[in-house]
Amino acid sequence: MLRNFDGRVDCVFFCHGLINFMGGIDGNLPEWDLIQKINVRATMQFLSIVMPFLRMTKGSATILSSSAGEKPWPGHTIYNSAMASLNMMVRCAALENAHH
């Protein structure tokens, strides 16, 4: 797909995710894995593919998250945890790439 743009990517915008309405303390590990995979792992995987192209153009990535990553919502342990993980991943990626 990037060949269609001659390898040039100036910006990307991530707006995807899955929310559930379940707590996580009750041991619902399959739901935990699904929410983490869709909300966190997919973003990390796509960022790892696109970052070399963004570095070449001094481009930017915008990643939409949720206030659930900063403020806990009762009954949303799994989703809140995924958003907190996503937020930290974005902060770390920003620091790692600040010099580009």
N, C-alpha and C positions, 0 to 999 in steps of 0.2 A: 504494500500500500504506500509506503514512503517513497518508493520509486516514482510513483505518480506525481510527486512534488519535487522531483530531482533531489531528494534527500533533505530538503529545506523545511524545517518546522519552526515557526516563530512563536507559537503559543499553543497550549492545550488547556482544555477545561474539562475537569472530571465532575460529573454530576450523576451519580448512580448510587444504588444502595438498596438495602432491604431492612425493614424494621419488623420487629416482632413485639408482641404484647405479653411476654412471658418473663418471669423472673428467671434467674439462673442458678440460684443457690440450691434448688431442688434436684440438681444433677442432670439437667437436660443437655447432655454433652453433644448429641447430634445437632441440636438447634444452635448451640454455641459454635460448633465447627462451621456450620453453614453461614451464620451471620459474619463470623470472622473472615471466612473465605471470600464472601461477596464484598463486604465493606472494606476490608483491610488488604487482604492478599491480592485481590484483583488490582487495586490501586498501585500497590508496590510493584507488581509484575509489569503493569503498563508504564509506570515511571521508569523502571529499569530499562525498558526498551526505548523510550523516547528521550531520555536525558542526554545521551550523546549528541543527538540532533539539536536539542535546545541549547546545549553548551556551544555548539558551533555557531549558532546564530545569536547567542546571548538572549535567547528566548525565555519565556516564562511559563510556569504551570500554575493553574488555579484549581484548587481542590475544594469542592463544597463539602462541608461537614455538617455538624449539628450542635446546637447548644447542649445536647445530651452528653457530649464529651466533656463538658465543663461543669455541668450541674446535674446531679443525679435525679432521675425520674423514678418514683416508686413503681415497682413491677416491671421495670425495663432493664434489669441488670445486664442481660446479654447485649442489648443494643447500646446501652451507655458505655459498656466496657469496650466495644468495638469502636465507638466514636472517640473515646479517650485515646485508644491505641492509634487510630488514624491521625488525630491531632498531633500526637507526639512524633509520629513518623514524618509528618509534614514539617514540623519544627526542626527535626534532625536533618532532613534532606535539605532544608533551606540553609542550615549552617554548613553542611558539607559542600554545598555548591555556591556559597556566597562569593568565593574568589573568582568565579567564572564570569 
